[in-house]
Amino acid sequence: MEEEDEGLSFTIKGCEIEFDKLLTSWMVIDFSNNQFLGEIPKTLGELRSLIVLNLSHNNLSGPIPSSLGDLSELESLDLSSNKLHGRIPMELNNLGFLEVLNLSQNNLVGPIPQGKQFDTFTNDSYIGNLGLCGLPLSESCDNDEEAPTKSERDDVLNWKFSILMGYGCGLVLGLSMGYIVFTTEKPWWFIKIFERVQHRFAKWYRRKLFR
């Protein structure tokens, strides 16, 4: 199964058949139970009227093309029993009319897309893909979470630094007040001034921290 610039070519029993152009009015494609090799052509995403796509029980390899997410009318997608690998494209979540999904018996990995139509599919849609995780499977994707970006790490460090600075300033002011209280006979004037300064500092720090 090969992809041409504008169409598809198939080799069946040593005889090559070419489709120079794809008929975008096709509604059903069933090429199941053949010996097709190679990757799924990205040009299949141009068949916007397609309702059923069945490429199961072949020897197709490579990733699932994200262009299949453009098949807005698709109701049934069967890619089972091939040698597909990689992740399930998040673009498949755009298939709002998809009622049947079978990706079983492949080598797919990573998290299963969540939401929309994907919430209606059961384990049978994914069986035989040992690298998949997430609902409806029992395998959790907790270890698959992305590491925080540099900007996120910098934000956390800045937030922690601001807290430490606040505690540090409060500690310095507190020690200063304690020293003056114990070394002067009439510290009340300082205490009143310190309370006003501390109150203003607390308001400024809260605004800075939660800005």
C-alpha positions as CSV (number, residue, x, y, z in Angstrom):
1,M,0.0,0.0,0.0
2,E,1.8,3.1,-1.2
3,E,1.0,6.7,-1.3
4,E,1.4,8.7,-4.5
5,D,1.3,12.5,-4.9
6,E,-2.4,12.6,-5.7
7,G,-3.7,9.0,-5.2
8,L,-2.9,5.5,-4.1
9,S,-1.3,2.4,-5.6
10,F,-1.9,-1.2,-4.5
11,T,0.1,-4.3,-5.4
12,I,-2.1,-7.4,-5.4
13,K,-0.7,-10.7,-6.5
14,G,2.2,-9.0,-8.3
15,C,-0.2,-6.7,-10.2
16,E,0.0,-3.0,-9.4
17,I,-3.2,-1.0,-9.4
18,E,-3.1,2.7,-9.3
19,F,-5.8,5.3,-8.4
20,D,-4.6,8.5,-10.0
21,K,-7.0,10.6,-8.0
22,L,-9.1,9.8,-4.9
23,L,-12.8,10.1,-5.2
24,T,-13.8,12.2,-2.3
25,S,-17.3,10.9,-2.6
26,W,-16.3,7.5,-1.3
27,M,-18.3,6.5,1.8
28,V,-17.0,3.0,2.5
29,I,-13.5,1.6,2.2
30,D,-13.0,-2.1,3.3
31,F,-9.5,-3.4,2.5
32,S,-9.5,-5.9,5.3
33,N,-7.9,-9.3,5.3
34,N,-5.2,-8.6,2.6
35,Q,-1.4,-8.6,2.7
36,F,-1.0,-4.8,2.4
37,L,2.4,-3.5,3.5
38,G,3.7,-0.1,4.4
39,E,2.1,2.9,6.2
40,I,-1.4,4.1,6.1
41,P,-1.5,6.9,3.5
42,K,-2.1,10.4,4.9
43,T,-4.2,11.2,1.8
44,L,-7.1,9.1,3.3
45,G,-7.8,12.2,5.4
46,E,-9.1,13.9,2.3
47,L,-12.0,11.5,2.0
48,R,-14.4,13.8,3.9
49,S,-17.5,11.8,3.0
50,L,-16.1,8.5,4.4
51,I,-18.3,6.7,6.9
52,V,-16.6,3.4,7.2
53,L,-12.8,2.7,7.0
54,N,-11.6,-0.9,7.6
55,L,-7.9,-1.7,7.1
56,S,-7.8,-4.6,9.6
57,H,-5.9,-7.9,9.3
58,N,-3.1,-6.6,7.1
59,N,0.6,-6.0,7.6
60,L,0.4,-2.2,7.8
61,S,3.1,-0.5,9.9
62,G,4.1,3.0,11.0
63,P,2.0,5.4,13.0
64,I,-1.7,6.2,12.7
65,P,-1.8,9.3,10.6
66,S,-3.3,12.3,12.3
67,S,-5.0,13.2,9.1
68,L,-7.7,10.6,9.9
69,G,-9.0,13.2,12.4
70,D,-10.2,15.1,9.4
71,L,-12.8,12.4,8.5
72,S,-15.6,14.4,10.1
73,E,-18.3,12.0,8.9
74,L,-16.5,8.8,10.0
75,E,-18.7,6.4,12.1
76,S,-16.5,3.2,12.0
77,L,-12.7,2.9,12.1
78,D,-11.1,-0.6,12.2
79,L,-7.3,-0.7,12.1
80,S,-6.9,-3.9,14.2
81,S,-4.5,-6.8,13.6
82,N,-1.7,-4.8,12.0
83,K,1.8,-3.7,13.0
84,L,1.0,-0.1,13.8
85,H,3.1,1.7,16.4
86,G,3.4,5.0,18.1
87,R,0.7,6.9,19.9
88,I,-3.0,7.3,19.1
89,P,-3.3,10.7,17.5
90,M,-5.2,13.2,19.7
91,E,-6.8,14.5,16.4
92,L,-9.1,11.4,16.4
93,N,-11.0,13.1,19.2
94,N,-12.4,15.3,16.4
95,L,-14.4,12.4,15.1
96,G,-17.7,13.4,16.6
97,F,-19.8,10.6,14.9
98,L,-17.4,7.7,15.6
99,E,-19.4,4.8,17.0
100,V,-17.0,1.9,16.4
101,L,-13.3,1.9,17.0
102,N,-11.0,-1.1,16.9
103,L,-7.3,-0.6,17.3
104,S,-6.6,-3.9,18.9
105,Q,-3.6,-6.2,18.2
106,N,-1.1,-3.6,17.2
107,N,2.0,-2.1,18.9
108,L,0.5,1.2,20.0
109,V,1.9,3.0,23.1
110,G,1.2,6.0,25.3
111,P,-2.1,7.5,26.7
112,I,-5.5,6.8,25.2
113,P,-7.2,10.1,24.3
114,Q,-9.9,11.1,26.7
115,G,-13.2,12.9,26.3
116,K,-15.9,13.0,23.6
117,Q,-16.4,9.7,21.7
118,F,-13.4,8.1,23.3
119,D,-15.3,7.9,26.6
120,T,-17.7,5.4,24.9
121,F,-15.2,2.8,23.9
122,T,-14.3,-0.3,26.0
123,N,-11.2,-2.3,26.6
124,D,-11.9,-4.4,23.5
125,S,-11.0,-1.4,21.3
126,Y,-7.4,-1.5,22.6
127,I,-6.7,-5.1,23.6
128,G,-3.3,-6.4,22.5
129,N,-1.5,-3.1,22.7
130,L,0.7,-3.6,25.8
131,G,2.1,-0.1,25.7
132,L,-1.2,1.7,26.0
133,C,-2.4,3.3,29.3
134,G,-5.3,5.3,30.6
135,L,-9.0,4.7,30.7
136,P,-10.7,2.4,30.0
137,L,-7.7,0.3,30.6
138,S,-6.5,-0.5,34.2
139,E,-3.0,0.6,33.4
140,S,-2.4,4.1,34.8
141,C,-0.5,6.8,32.9
142,D,0.9,8.5,36.0
143,N,4.5,7.8,35.0
144,D,3.8,9.3,31.5
145,E,3.3,12.9,32.7
146,E,5.4,15.4,31.0
147,A,8.2,17.1,33.0
148,P,7.6,20.7,33.9
149,T,8.9,23.3,31.4
150,K,11.8,25.6,32.3
151,S,9.4,28.6,32.7
152,E,7.2,26.5,35.1
153,R,10.3,25.6,37.1
154,D,11.4,29.2,37.2
155,D,7.9,30.3,38.4
156,V,8.1,27.8,41.3
157,L,11.6,28.9,42.3
158,N,10.6,32.6,42.2
159,W,7.5,31.8,44.4
160,K,9.7,30.0,46.9
161,F,12.2,32.7,46.9
162,S,9.5,35.3,47.6
163,I,8.3,33.3,50.5
164,L,11.8,33.0,51.9
165,M,12.4,36.7,51.5
166,G,9.2,37.5,53.4
167,Y,10.2,35.2,56.2
168,G,13.7,36.6,56.2
169,C,12.5,40.2,56.4
170,G,10.1,39.4,59.2
171,L,12.8,37.6,61.2
172,V,15.2,40.6,60.8
173,L,12.5,43.1,61.9
174,G,11.5,40.9,64.8
175,L,15.1,40.5,66.1
176,S,15.6,44.3,65.7
177,M,12.6,45.0,67.8
178,G,13.6,42.5,70.5
179,Y,17.0,44.0,70.7
180,I,15.7,47.6,71.2
181,V,13.1,46.4,73.7
182,F,15.8,44.9,75.9
183,T,18.3,47.7,75.5
184,T,16.0,50.8,76.0
185,E,13.9,51.8,79.0
186,K,11.0,53.2,77.0
187,P,10.6,51.4,73.8
188,W,6.8,52.1,73.3
189,W,7.4,54.7,70.6
190,F,9.4,52.2,68.6
191,I,6.8,49.5,69.1
192,K,4.1,51.7,67.6
193,I,6.2,52.7,64.7
194,F,7.2,49.1,64.1
195,E,3.6,47.9,64.1
196,R,2.7,50.5,61.4
197,V,5.7,49.5,59.3
198,Q,5.0,45.8,59.8
199,H,1.3,46.3,58.8
200,R,2.3,48.1,55.6
201,F,4.9,45.5,54.7
202,A,2.4,42.7,55.2
203,K,-0.1,44.4,52.8
204,W,2.6,45.0,50.2
205,Y,4.0,41.5,50.4
206,R,0.5,39.9,50.0
207,R,-0.2,42.0,46.9
208,K,3.2,41.1,45.4
209,L,2.8,37.4,46.2
210,F,-0.7,37.0,44.8
211,R,-0.4,39.4,41.8
